[in-house]
Amino acid sequence: MVDNPDKLNVICLRKFASLLNTDQYIWKQNIEENIENIIVEENNPLKRKDYHQNFFLDYFRHGYCPLNSFLSEQLVQYLVTNDHLNDYTLSLFSSNVTCLKRLILNVKYITRLQCHIFNQHPNLIELNIIFKDCNSNRNNSKTSQFFYQHICPSIDSTADEIYTVYSPLIFHHKYSRIQNNSRRTSASSPSSTQHLRNSSDEFSHDKVLYGILSNLHPKTIESLKRLSLSYYKFFQTSNTTSARTYSLVDMSPLAKRSMTSSPTITTPVNVIPTNLYLVLKCVNLTSLNISSTDLKNPCFDIIISSLDKLHTLDLSSCRNIKSFHSLLKLSSKLKWLNLFNCSLHMQQNPTIYHILYELKSLEYLDLSNENTINDNHQHPLIDPESDINRFLSDVNCLPCLKHFDISGLKTISSISLSKFLINHSNLQFLGLFLTNEKSSQYLFDSNDLCYSKYRHYTYDIEHIATLTLTENDLLLYEPYLIEALKRYHDRIGFIQKILSSVFLLTRSFHSKQQHLLIELILHIMSNHANIQSIQMASTACIYNLTRTPVPEQLHVKYLTGIIETIMNVMETFPNYQQLQKNCLLTLCSDRILHEPCFKFCLLAKLVMQNLQNYTDLGIIQPGMAILSLLTTRLTIDECTQLGTIKNLKRLLQLIEQQIDRLQTMQITQNQQMNNAHNDQSVNEIDILLNNPQQLTSDDTLRFCLSLLWNLTDENATVCRNFIQSMGLELFQRLLDLFASDTIVLTKIVGLLSNIAEVQHLKSYLYSIGIIPLMKRYINEAVVDVAFSATGILAHLLYDQKNDDIDFDLCEQMMDAIKSWQSPHTNMVTYRSFKPFLPLLYCTRIPVVQLWAIWAIHHVCSTDRNRYVQIIHDEKIYEIIQTFYDDQLSIGYPDMFILEVLQSILHLFKQFDSKYCEKSSAVAS
């Protein structure tokens, strides 16, 4: 049930994106086929193949369901967040069906071809263009493949445009796939691509930004208020001669007079990047984010002079800006200034603090710096008369300031900071993370003059990290670390330290805000997916936060997020052993693996890859546990993919290694016993060593056996692979070593019963003397073992001729079945009843038929709901009813069989009524 509007919003957006993906797949296939034909038959023009397909995109753009600005912005944000925004989906946003005022745009998968769509939106006031691309290195085959999966041409583009931009990528994709499949190269292929130009530059940030800015509606250019170009490199393409003409524009005095900006610009350079020139046309901008760009002082000075209405400016990580004199031109307007990681020390005469002192309207100021956190001088000399301390001590220092961040600055004086706080009682936030200011009275002591219960802080625990932490430390410092995670999620240096602190606090104590911490850490992991050190620290924290009993308290959406994020980590860093171990230990939880829905097969393959790559028990043990749980959720085809001979040989090898470990432990125990009883004779000691006691299994061995049992369930291919991997011989040995371990016996005999169900493989069981082995367990006290052993014998008897039937064995089996008490929980779970349907018709050997009937009765009485659909699809009710009628027609029916059949029919009537109710509900 949808219980809130946000959830309904997500469901609708997901369905919308699903419809688009279906259309996109068909359209992309159309393009691929056309381009492939052109490459094979040159000079054949690109044509659109008519599939007589009514695309959802076409229907939507007819205007049957136009979206207002809020819904339009929600849609584009969803497409960006889920990597669905490309040329195809961008064509959605025509002005007759959408209305855009605020736009977040990720340029990863779009080209300049579709940028004309922005000319249709004259009311844009905010434009946030994302240039940070984790997959920017497309020379890597995996990254290139990922990139190709996300791109798609627009249906509005001309055939020539599509061919020019996409044909090299399509051919490369097709050719690589053929190469991977066939492992050979066609002699004619290289020549057929010589005329194809490299189209990777069509997706370049430079061209895409030019396409966006040059296609803005004239009204948008006048009304645009907020623009973000974070991480864009203005000068990257102008390093080469061929790109210089395109990337730079003349800024000589004559050209300057033609610009719309009124101030006269004096600069020693005559050229600036073309895209910056286009930015400067938006003269009414009030907010500009150029953080992490490569702009230098001449261009920065031009920006400040041209955009004189700015009140919000983000210069964080602009390391190439050495002088900040230009900020004085905005002294009466600037309210928000971010100088994080800037080269402030390069500003001299006057210093940066003299300049900042003049910005009297500032309400937000960030001077934090993470480049100082690894300095060798952990306790630098603090000079109360330094520029920053005098700046803080001044009574008239930034009187309007509400948010102030000095994290990472280690020369702050406690006295000057106290004066600053006294003079700024309205300060709402103070960033003190990784400073040397550890006088925290104003954080905790309500009697302190600097204390404010309304003020937020970021703070670290470096000063107590080496001490024995208490639960009180967690209560005190956790809120400040959470605040730091919220504010510094994109600052790698700070994140490392924050996560380290979170790990220390949560290692011994349960967090009071684990939901929020998990959400913030997962967000960080997603933002920094390719940074191994962050993933290492994050997975360690997630492990602490999800230990029992915490998983029982977490909503399933957090569990889903944890699994999906960790799967990405495992896929990205397959060769980092400790990181893989962190991931496996975190996932090794019943609830984490049982409740969420995710890509079960992908995770199973990633875990199996770990078992192949590593011998560390810290990986083997959780890996086995995870796989044993996952395989219960895999389809037969997915089990086939996982149950290759290579994987099965590795699992059998791990079983042998585990047996060796258990035997070594037993010998050690025996030696200790011998030392304790040194009065024993030599003969007595020799008997102990040469006749060891039965082994007792551990969890790792049990999980591995469960895994093999699950993989072979109704899977003839995996059963065959198991036999070819010499699994039968190993299991014969296990039956002797663990003859008294009923848990191990249940799993071994269960797997052998899977093989007995395969008609063309059951004969292999005779090679290990299966009948004498199973006879041992017919009267086993544990019904689980007796049930599977009797089932194996029933399958083998089914194929025997009348002359070969051992009637004494049949009588023994009959007596055993009649003595069983059906457990209250299911001993075994079936995917279907198909494996033993033939046994139901085996009237010539009554015990074979009886075992099949008893098996159906057992699973239906212990796990009813699971088998409703199977009973209906396989017509089990009709079969049992026929058997029941046949028994009644006999003069002297077997009352035990009659009773079991009657009980099954009673259960089936309940199933049938429930199924009919469900069917009628669907039909209505």
Secondary structure, DSSP 8 states (H G I E B T S, - for coil): ---SHHHHHHHHHHHHHHHHHHHHHHHHHHHHHHHHHHHHSTT------------HHHHHHTTSS---HHHHHHHHHHHHHTT--SHHHHTT--TTT---SEEEEE-TT--GGGGGGGGG-TT--EEEEE---TT--TTSHHHHHHHHHH----TTS-HHHHHHHHHHHHHHHHHHHHHHHH----TTHHHHTTT----GGGG-HHHHHHHHHHTS-HHHHHH--EEE-TT--TTSGGGSHHHHHHHEEE-SHHHHHTSS--S----S-SEEEHHHHHHHT-TT--EEE-TT----HHHHHHHHHH-TT--EEE-TT-TT----GGGGGGTTT--EEE-TT--GGG-TTTTHHHHHHT-TT-SEEE---STTTT-S-SS----TTSHHHHHHH-TTS-TT--EEE-TT-----HHHHHHHHHH-TT--EEE-TT-S----HHHH-TTSTT--TT-EEE---TTTTTS---HHHHHHHHHHHHHHHHH-TT-HHHHHHHHHHHHHHHHHS--TTHHHHHHHHHHHHHHTTT-HHHHHHHHHHHHHHT-TTHHHHS-HHHHHHHHHHHHHHHHH-TT-HHHHHHHHHHH--HHHHHSS---HHHHHHHHHHHHHH---HHHHHHHHHHHHHHGGGS-HHHHHHH--HHHHHHHHHHHHHHHHHHHHHHHHHHHHHHHHTTTS-HHHHHHHHHS-------HHHHHHHHHHHHHTTT-HHHHHHHHHTTHHHHHHHHHHHTTT-HHHHHHHHHHHHHHHTSTTTGGGGGGGTHHHHHHTTTT-SSHHHHHHHHHHHHHHHHTS-GGG--HHHHHHHHHHHHH----SS-S---S-SGGGHHHHT-TTSHHHHHHHHHHHHHHHHHSGGGGHHHHHHTTHHHHHHHHHHHHHHSSS--HHHHHHHHHHHHHHHHHHHHHHHHHHHHH-
